[in-house]
Amino acid sequence: MSKQVKERAHDQDLVPGVCRQTFRWDLLRAMPMGAVETSVTTFAILIANRYLDLADVMKSWLVAGTAIGLLLSLFSVAMVRRLGWSVNLSAALTWVFASVGFALAAIDGMDGQSNELYFVGGMVLALLSHSLSSPLLSQIYRRHYPGEIRGKLFSVVGVVRSGTAAAFAYVIGMMLTNGSLSYAGLLWIFAGCSLLKGVFTLTMKPVYLRKSNKLKLLDAFGHLRTDVAFRKLISAWMLLGVGNLIAMALFAEYVSNERYGFGFDEAQISMITATVPMLAFILSVVFWGMIYDKMEFYRLRVLVNLFFVAGILVFFFAPSYLWLCAGMALHGMGKAGGNIIWSLWVTKFAPAENVGEYMSVHTCLTGVRGIFTAFIAFPLILWIGPFGIGMIGASLILLSSLWLMPEVVKNWKTV
């Protein structure tokens, strides 16, 4: 039976009303999710530079936190299968741990004293816990959303998430600038949002995976050996990911560290690194969601890559505030398409029961390159400068696109 036929058979088995219920709770969950997302894109590095003056190696750990969680997410699906817990409960528990991490980092700053180990340790725990749930969420989308509208529904949720992130970053940036909010207060907000994510996930209809009597942590990698298309896409994603993540690790650093010549305040930094790309995300994500459901996958992947290339080059060659905003807007448009592809692509290629396993391999390898780029990005920009970072990032993404061009030509179709 073809994958398309299997997909349609699965869609016919959907319980009436489950899709609407999941979508409703997903829209509510998108708001705290958007707020927490700014901790990764902006506020972790901003706090490190402006309030704690952390060394580059400590900032590398902050950037690596999410990647460590993605690496460990390889084991999350196997653990859920062995324990027999619902995907919903398992994801919610990871966000409880994230809330604890943010609380530890916040407690450190409440008395006006800072201990960088508590802050970094708490933040790393929070960020890795958030990303542990990625392959589990993909399983919920695969089970509850029909294939022909999955990208569209996901993109609408993305609008709410990004709109919340854009507004949150703008307001919080202003409050930090005028002193009406401390960084500890911000971290407590992140802790509360993490708990809300868990609550809204538990309200969705539970999704269970086939229970396993043995804990087989590395079995998911067997799909790389048997599925040629999966193997090729994972290989191309390594090039794309390294190029993109090197650049992304340095977006906030480039505009918040005075060594690079920009004397921006917290409000301006938040605008450049969070509000502008999130607004661009909002304006384009529904379009990306609609064409995801219709366009041939490899063609869409290359198209999204071109936005990443343009955004990185404009940003790191930017001579002014407005050009920095333009670069982040282009990258935000690419991220809108990339987020849909990154989160849902396995639902196109994997059998229904193995979506979580395929996604766990994908998130694990994302974590590998994320950790690698987090620890080379900061010394690399000191060595080759921002222009060099831009060229390396753009070149690797272009190489990834070239790697997929034979598939684009072979599968060429009109939208």
PyMOL commands that set and color helices and strands:
alter all, ss='L'
color gray80, all
select helices_A, chain A and resi 3-12+18-50+56-83+87-110+116-132+134-144+147-178+183-202+219-226+228-249+251-256+258-260+266-292+297-316+321-349+352-410
alter helices_A, ss='H'
color red, helices_A
deselect
rebuild
show_as cartoon
